[in-house]
Each structure stands twice: as C-alpha cells, then as structure tokens.
C-alpha cells in the first residue's frame, strides 16, 4: 500500500468518526432541547452548523472513496479529465483529488 492510499484511509476513518459525532448530536443523544427559549435558539443554531459540517464531511468522504477506488484500479495518479499524470505535489496537498491543476481550473 502506498503512502497516499494509507493517508486516504486514515482520513476516511477520521471523517467516519466525525460523522458519528454529528449524527449523535443531531439525534439529541446528549439530551432534548432546553426548556428556556434562548437556549433553544442557540441549540437550533448549533444544529444548523452541525448540519452544514455533516454535509461537507459527507462530500469529502465521497471524494476520498472515489480516489481510493481509482488507486485500487491503478489509475489513482492519472487525471480523470485529460489522462495526464497528476503532479505529485498536488496529490500531497490534496490526496483525494482526481484531476490535475489544469482540469481543476476548467
């Protein structure tokens, strides 16, 4: 297994753990809404933030799964857009990317 694949698998595990925490929050596993109206407003606002974070985390997880699938098929370092090799420095910064800089800018 290469370093990038290992890094992606670690990222995937971290994101899954984060999703579990978000889901626990959204299901009120720590208790129901407060009776105080102001506290309810704060909790509702927090819920919206957690919802947004959960959506972003799910999107990132999908990208990681896709990148891992491409690695398993032996094309993980090849741009999905143009077929050229993705610059290793780009892969170092964005290990889940599947496109080169030129295609990402298009």
N, C-alpha and C positions, 0 to 999 in steps of 0.2 A: 504494500500500500504506500502511495506517495504522500509527501507532506501535505499537499493541498487537499487530498481526499481525507486525510486524518483531521486536518483543520476544519473542513466542512462537516465532518461527522461530530466533532466537538461542538461546533456552532449549532448544529441541528439539535443535539441533546440539550444545550443551554436554552434554545428557543422553545423546545417542548416543555421544559421545566417552567419557563416564564409563562407559557400559555396555560399551564395547570394552575399557576397562581392567579392569573387573570380570571380564569373560569371560576375558581373558588371565590374570588371577590364578587364576581357578577352573580353567583348563586347564593350570596349572603351567608357563606359558611361560617363567617365570623359574627353572625347575628343579624337581626332585622333592622330596618330603618329606625333611627331615634324618634322619640315622640315629639321632640322640640322641632318646630318648623324650620328654624335657621340651620339646625344640624342636618335636617333632611335635605335642605337646599345644597349644603356643602357635600353631603353624601351623593346626591344626584349628579352634581358637577363632577365629582370624582369618578362616578360611574361612566360618564361621557368620556373622560380622559382615558380610563382603562379600556373602554370600547375601542377608542382610536388606536391605542397601543396594541390591542389584541389584533386588530385588522392589519396593522403594519407588520406585526410579528408573523401572522399567517402568510402574508405576501412574501416576506423574506424566506420563510420556511419552504414555500413553493419553489422559489428560485434555487435554494440550496438543494432540494430534492432533484430538480431538473439538472443542475450542474453535476451532482453525483451520478445520475443516470448516464449523462454524457461521458463521464470519466469511465464508468463501467463498460461502455461501448467503445472505448478507445479514442473518442473524439473530443475529450474534455478541454483540450488546449487549442482546438480549432474553432474559428469564428463561425457562428451559425449563419451570419449574414453573407460573408464573402468567401468563407472557406480557408482564409489565410490563418496563420498561426497567431494566437493572441499573445501580445507582448508579456513575457513572464513578470515584468514589474507591475503590469496591470492586474495580473492574476494574484500577485502578492497583496496588493491593496484591496482588491475586490475578488476574493477567492470564488465567489458564486457567479461571477459574470460569465456569459456565454458568447459575448460579442467583443470585437476589437474596438479601439477608440474611434476609428473612422465610422464604423457602422453604428456605434452608440450615438454619435453626433448627428447621424442622418435621421 
